[in-house]
Amino acid sequence: MSSALSNTALSHRPLADADIPTICGFPRTAEELYFLFPRAVWPLTPDQVRATLGQRRDPTVVTLTEDGRERVVGYANYATFEDGRTASIGNVSVDPTLRRRGIAEYLVRTMIDRAFDHHHLPELTLYCFNTNTPGLLLYAKLGMTPIALETRVTPWGEPIALFKLRMDCASWRSAAPIAA
């Protein structure tokens, strides 16, 4: 499955409780879970996701419609949010059977647009581990730039680098394609 999905088949909406079991299936291993939900414990459970919702903002799912049926294929939220100042996109995750097909880009663009157009924030950040090359390349493509590097230790005891990336509203608007 290497072809990109049509944006017409993708849409987004707020997270519903019924979506949570599907999201719990996105991480395939304990290591992958650490990269998607760093504070979660393997295996990811609906109760763990629900417990984060009180500290998160705008939990959003991407849905794929095929043959008239909708299914949840992506999830993200704002891990931090400061009204009028900034937010940080968190828990960006995609159905493992559909990765590298444009869902993450659609999801992150949705979260960026929401931050700038709906919440009128001047800037947006996100964190990405150095081992997530596809994620880092996607974020760079979207105009996010690294502004800090933190050292973390994984649950299995290995040091890992965590990049903090940032973009401002003016840069996003100047790079955004003009609607026809």
N, C-alpha and C positions, 0 to 999 in steps of 0.2 A: 504494500500500500504506500506508494510514493507520491501519488498525485494529490495536489492540494484540493481541498473541498471548496465548493462554490459558497461564497458568502451568502447567497440566497438560501442555502440550506441551513445556515447557521443563524441563530438568534440568541438573545440573552434576556434574562429576567432575574428577579430576586430569588434567592435560595428558598425553597420550600422544605419543610421537615421531611417530606417523602423523598427528597433528593439525597438526603444524607447517607443512606446505605450505599448508594451508587458511588458517591464520593469516597467512601471508605475503601472501595475496591480499586481506586486509582494507584496507590502505592503497592508495588509487587513484593518488596522486601523491606526489612527493617532499615537498611541503609537508604533506600529510596524514600521511605517515610521521613527519615531525619531531614532530608533535603527539602521535602514538601511541607512538613509540619514539624519543625525542629523540637518542639516541646512535647510532642505526642509520644506515646509508648506503643510499640508493636504488639499486636496488630491494631490498626486504627479502628476505633469503634464509634458508633453514632454518639454515644455519651461524651466521648472526647471532643468530637466536633461541636456538639451542642454546648459544651462547657466553654468553648472559645468564643461563642457568638456574643456573649455579654461584653467582651473586650474588643470586638471587631466591629467594623462598620461596613455597610453596603455589601453583605455577602451576595455574590452574583454567580449564576451558573450560565454556561453556554449550552445551548441545546442544538441538536442536529435533527432535522426532520427528513426522514426517508420513507417513501411509500405511505405518506400521511401519518406516520408515527413519530412522536418526539421522544428523544432520549437525551439525558444529561451526559455531556462529553467534556466539560471543563468547569473549573471552579476557581474563584479568587475573592479577595476582600481587601479592605484597608486594615492593615495590622495596627497602624497608629493613625490618628486623625487629630489635627489641631485646626479648628474652625478659622478660616481666613488666612491660614499660614501654610500648612503642609499636610501631606498624608504619605503613608508608605504602603505600597501594594504588597500583599502577603498571600501565602498559601496557593500560589499559582500552580495548578495541577490539571492534567489532561488525561483522559482515558488512555491507558497504555497501548491499546490496540489501534489508536488513531493518532499517535504522536507523529510529528514532522509533516503534518498535513494542513497547517495554517490555523489550527484551533487556538494555540497559545497566542499567536499574533492577534487574532481577532479578539481574544479575551483581554489581553493587555491593552490593546487599542481602546477597547470598551472602557476599561478602568481609567485610562488616561483621559479620554474624552469626558467621562463623568466627573473626574476631579476638576478639570479646567472649565467645562461648560456648565455643569450643574452646581458644583460646589464653589466655583470661582476661586480656586486656590492658585497662588502664584507659582508654586513649585510642587514637585512630586518626587518621591524617592522609592527605591526598593533595594533589597539585599539579595545577593546571589553568590553561592559558593563557587570557588574557582574550578571545581570539577564539573560544573554544569556549562560546558562549552556551548551547546545549542542555545541555552538561555542567555548567556553573555552575548553571543552573536545576535540574537533577536533583539535584545535590549539596545545594543549599539545601533542596529539597523533602525530602530525607532527613535534614536537620538538621545538616549540616556548615556551619560558619561560618568566614569568612576570618579568619586571624590574622596574615598577613604578605603582603607583596607584594615580589617581586624583579624586577629588570630583567634581561632576557636579550637576546641578539642572535641572530636567526635565522641559519641558514646562508646566506641570501640577503642578509644585512646589515641587516635592519630591527630596530629595537628592539621588544620585546614584553614585556608584563607577565605574570608567572607568580604566580598566587595560591596560597598555602598555606592549605588548609582543614583544620579539625579538628573532631572530635566526641569526646565522652567516653562511656564505657559507661553511666553513669547516665542521661544524656540520651537515649541510644538506647533503653534499656529503658523509660523513662517515655513515649516516643513510640511504641513498637512496639504494633501492634494485638494484642489479646488473642485467642489461638486459641479457636475455638469447641469 
